[in-house]
Amino acid sequence: MGALLAAEPVVVVETREDPADAVLFPEEVAYVAKAVPKRQREFTTARHCARTALARIDVPPGPILRGDKGAPVWPEGVVGSMTHCLGYRAAVVARAGAVISVGVDAEPAEPLSDPGVLELVSDEKERAALAALAVTEPAVPWDRLLFSAKETVYKAWFPLARRWLGFEDAHLDIRADGTFSAALLVEGPVVAGARLTGFSGTWLVRDGVVVTAIVMRAGQAG
């Protein structure tokens, strides 16, 4: 993901392993106490990535708790996002101000296991666009990429709106050049004096993983 965000004012920490020194704060343990070991490792390593990233912007280590709808609660003055999937964990953080919101998501670089999922997360126009992209770039799992991008949109949306955003509430335009845009189909919040109408993001498929990211910088709202 560093390749996606290298030019952005953010800190990215990513890993494909679960380091032995990755541990949870006592307040975090309860979230995964009953989870299977795989889920515990993913959760722990993602928070380890987040704390490593926070340290790079001089934020001391501490628990990253869950707030509304399970979204992580970041330290005051910080925006961030975490993600994990099979063989990949990552976190992105930035100081609030220059960056208004961030969202990241990672998924296995393979087609959705259930074709019906695409019907649930997309509209007819989005599916037609994916079919056209598949003609020229058949190696890209476009359905999985769309799913990941919509997850990323939600992660960037929620800290600003503090309310649910369904898959059907944003129309995505995914482009073969590694970028995408999301047009909101519901009224967005006012951010920095302007009504939020959408997001711009980037995507990458590499080493068996699809990664999508949104970094909304000051002046990009609306």
C-alpha positions in Angstrom: 0.0 0.0 0.0 2.9 2.3 0.5 3.1 2.5 -3.3 -0.4 3.9 -3.4 0.1 6.6 -0.8 3.7 7.5 -1.0 2.9 11.0 -2.2 0.2 11.6 0.5 0.8 13.2 3.9 0.2 9.8 5.7 2.2 7.1 7.4 1.7 3.6 6.1 2.7 0.4 8.0 2.0 -2.9 6.4 3.1 -6.5 6.9 2.5 -10.0 5.6 3.4 -11.7 8.9 2.2 -11.7 12.5 5.3 -10.5 14.5 5.9 -12.1 17.8 6.0 -8.7 19.6 2.5 -7.8 18.4 0.4 -7.7 21.6 -2.9 -6.1 22.6 -3.7 -3.8 25.5 -6.0 -5.3 28.1 -8.8 -3.1 26.9 -8.5 -4.5 23.4 -8.4 -8.2 24.4 -12.1 -8.4 25.1 -12.9 -7.7 21.5 -11.4 -11.0 20.3 -11.4 -13.1 23.5 -13.8 -15.5 22.0 -12.5 -15.3 18.4 -10.6 -18.1 16.6 -6.8 -17.8 16.7 -6.7 -16.6 13.1 -9.0 -13.7 13.9 -7.0 -12.9 17.0 -3.8 -12.7 15.1 -5.2 -10.5 12.4 -6.8 -8.1 14.9 -3.6 -8.0 17.0 -1.2 -7.4 14.1 -3.5 -4.7 12.5 -3.3 -2.8 15.8 0.4 -3.4 16.0 0.7 -1.8 12.6 -1.4 1.1 13.8 0.7 1.8 16.9 3.8 1.6 14.9 2.4 4.2 12.5 1.3 6.4 15.3 4.7 6.3 16.8 6.1 7.8 13.6 4.0 10.8 14.1 5.0 11.0 17.8 1.8 9.6 19.3 2.5 7.4 22.3 1.2 3.9 22.4 -2.3 3.2 23.8 -5.3 1.0 23.2 -7.3 1.6 20.0 -10.9 1.0 21.2 -14.0 0.5 19.2 -16.7 3.2 18.9 -19.9 3.5 16.9 -20.5 0.6 14.5 -17.2 -0.9 15.5 -15.1 1.8 14.0 -11.7 2.4 15.7 -11.4 5.3 18.0 -8.2 7.2 17.1 -6.3 9.5 19.4 -7.3 13.1 19.4 -5.9 15.0 16.4 -5.4 11.8 14.4 -7.2 10.2 11.5 -6.6 6.6 10.6 -7.8 3.3 9.1 -6.8 -0.4 9.5 -7.3 -3.5 7.3 -6.4 -7.1 7.2 -7.0 -10.1 5.0 -5.3 -13.5 4.4 -1.6 -12.8 4.5 -1.8 -9.0 4.8 -2.3 -6.4 7.5 -1.9 -2.6 7.3 -2.7 0.7 9.0 -2.6 4.3 7.7 -2.6 7.3 10.0 -2.2 11.0 9.6 -2.4 14.2 11.7 -5.9 15.7 11.3 -5.8 19.1 9.6 -3.9 18.4 6.4 -5.9 15.1 6.2 -9.6 15.1 6.8 -10.3 11.4 6.5 -8.7 8.1 5.3 -10.0 4.7 4.4 -8.2 1.5 3.4 -9.2 -2.0 2.6 -7.4 -5.2 1.5 -8.9 -8.3 0.0 -7.5 -11.5 -1.6 -6.9 -10.9 -5.3 -9.4 -13.4 -6.5 -13.0 -13.2 -7.7 -15.8 -13.1 -5.1 -16.5 -16.6 -4.0 -20.3 -16.0 -4.3 -21.4 -14.4 -7.5 -24.5 -13.2 -5.7 -22.4 -10.8 -3.6 -21.7 -8.6 -6.6 -25.5 -8.2 -7.2 -25.8 -7.1 -3.6 -23.0 -4.5 -3.6 -23.4 -3.0 -7.1 -25.8 -1.5 -9.5 -26.4 -2.4 -13.2 -24.2 0.4 -14.5 -21.3 -0.6 -12.2 -21.5 -4.2 -13.3 -21.5 -3.2 -17.0 -18.4 -1.1 -16.3 -16.6 -4.0 -14.6 -17.5 -6.3 -17.6 -15.9 -3.8 -20.0 -12.8 -3.6 -17.8 -12.5 -7.3 -17.8 -12.3 -7.5 -21.5 -9.0 -5.5 -21.6 -7.6 -6.5 -18.1 -8.9 -10.0 -17.5 -6.3 -10.8 -14.8 -7.8 -8.2 -12.4 -10.5 -9.5 -10.1 -12.8 -6.5 -10.8 -15.7 -7.7 -8.7 -13.5 -8.0 -5.6 -11.9 -4.7 -6.4 -15.3 -3.0 -6.4 -16.2 -4.7 -3.1 -13.0 -3.4 -1.6 -13.4 0.1 -2.9 -16.9 0.3 -1.4 -15.6 -0.9 1.9 -12.9 1.9 1.7 -15.6 4.5 0.9 -17.5 3.5 4.0 -14.4 3.7 6.2 -13.7 7.2 4.9 -17.3 8.3 5.2 -18.2 7.1 8.7 -15.9 9.4 10.7 -17.3 12.4 8.9 -21.0 11.4 8.9 -21.3 9.1 11.9 -24.0 7.1 10.2 -24.4 4.1 8.0 -23.6 4.2 4.3 -25.0 1.2 2.3 -23.3 -0.3 -0.8 -26.2 1.1 -2.8 -25.6 4.6 -1.4 -22.4 5.3 -3.5 -21.9 4.8 -7.2 -18.3 3.9 -8.1 -16.4 4.6 -11.3 -13.3 2.3 -11.3 -10.6 3.1 -13.9 -7.9 0.9 -15.3 -5.2 3.4 -14.4 -5.4 2.6 -10.7 -7.9 5.2 -9.6 -11.5 5.3 -8.7 -14.2 7.8 -7.7 -17.3 7.5 -5.6 -20.4 9.6 -6.1 -22.6 9.7 -3.0 -26.3 9.0 -3.7 -27.3 10.2 -0.3 -26.8 13.6 1.3 -23.4 13.9 2.8 -22.3 15.9 5.8 -20.8 19.4 5.6 -17.0 19.0 5.7 -14.8 22.1 5.9 -17.7 24.3 4.9 -18.7 22.3 1.9 -21.3 19.5 1.3 -19.5 16.2 0.8 -20.6 14.7 -2.5 -18.0 12.0 -3.1 -14.5 10.6 -2.8 -11.5 9.9 -4.9 -9.3 6.9 -4.4 -6.6 4.6 -5.7 -6.2 0.9 -6.1 -3.5 -1.7 -6.5 -3.3 -5.4 -7.2 0.0 -7.0 -6.2 1.3 -10.2 -4.6 -2.1 -11.7 -4.3 -3.8 -8.8 -2.6 -6.2 -6.1 -3.8 -5.7 -2.9 -1.8 -7.9 0.2 -2.1 -7.3 3.6 -0.4 -8.8 7.0 0.1 -7.0 10.0 1.5 -9.1 13.1 1.7 -6.9 16.1 2.2 -7.9 19.6 3.2 -9.6 21.3 0.3 -10.9 18.1 -1.2 -14.3 18.1 0.5 -17.3 18.6 -1.7 
